[in-house]
Amino acid sequence: MPTVPPVNPAVDTADVYALLERGRALSAPVLRAAVSRLAAPMDAVAAYHFGWIDAEGRPADGDGGKAVRPALALLSAEAAGAAPETGIPGAVAVELVHNFSLLHDDLMDGDEQRRHRDTVWKVHGPAQAILVGDALFALANEVLLEIGTPEAGRATRRLTTATRKLIDGQAQDISYEHRERVAVEECLEMEGNKTGALLACAVSIGAVLGGADDRTADTLEAYGYHLGLAFQAVDDLLGIWGDPEATGKQTWSDLRQRKKSLPVVAALAEGGPASARLGQLLAADAKSNDFETFSEEEFATRAALIEEAGGREWTSQEARRQHAVAIEALDGVDMPAKVRAQLIALADFVVVRKR
């Protein structure tokens, strides 16, 4: 594993939270207006998913997630010399696509909890989860195309390409669950599609709407793509060792779903005794009819073997390596120093999230 510089531990979280809150505050009214176009009951189902209402339709105080992508879309516009508000339609479109993917992913993965409450498919049924997800994807394209400018067409093209890659990544992720072995390179490709592509779009779409040329947008996409890989590596760590109180998911959630995430794949590739034992257990798990009844101790054993084989440390180092590549990409864009510093702060925040 190459040596990478450590991430600055003194991330100014107050400044980062201010950026996230700005992205949420500026995009939320447009996002709500877009969702309100949906026919009943899809409008209410989507509102439940975003945390705006509870399962009985009463107002709730959910914030719809971390708002990293909207924050990046607004910064993207500023990187191109435009006002942050220029990036709002892009922020909303990317957020709609992201949530389309969450609705479908939760159903395909059988996840019953997201953001500390029941998922849409569990409350409203699989059919509504599918329909509302499809509707959010259609809305994303509407929000961009109704701007009616050449830049809007360019932005839509980037969004649809990113969405196709996201779906490719989800298909790869599902197929890997049924394989005994997945190469580290295959896992990185899958995660680059599933997470990196949409984050790359988020950090270029505002610039495109602000009139940036393709070279500038492509360079910003490189930052976003590698930031996405760092983001997913941290999520993979949280998917095994994360605190359920922080993640809103079950303990050992990725192990319960037999995901071939980076810690698992890296541990299996290590080749030592712990790696071999882990491989034997996972191969037996794949053939077991009693997997759903495994005890907490059985999942804990697998997590311990992943850590002993080096999967946890390798993934942590990979998050830092991808973070370094993302930051280096920013050197290719002539942007205000303040915007560059904010993009770096967001990248630091992603990699040093609690895990």
Secondary structure, 3 states (H helix, E strand, C coil): CCCCCCCCCCCCHHHHHHHHHHHHHHHHHHHHHHHCCCCCCHHHHHHHHHCCECCCCCECCCCCCCCHHHHHHHHHHHHCCCCHHHHHHHHHHHHHHHHHHHHHHHHHHCCCEECCEECHHHHHCHHHHHHHHHHHHHHHHHHHHCCCCHHHHHHHHHHHHHHHHHHHHHHHHHHHCCCCCCCHHHHHHHHHHHHHHHHHHHHHHHHHHCCCCHHHHHHHHHHHHHHHHHHHHHHHHHHHHCCHHHHCCCCCHHHHCCCCCHHHHHHHHHCCHHHHHHHHHHHHHHHCCCHHHCCHHHHHHHHHHHHHCCHHHHHHHHHHHHHHHHHHHHHHCCCCHHHHHHHHHHHHHHHCCCC
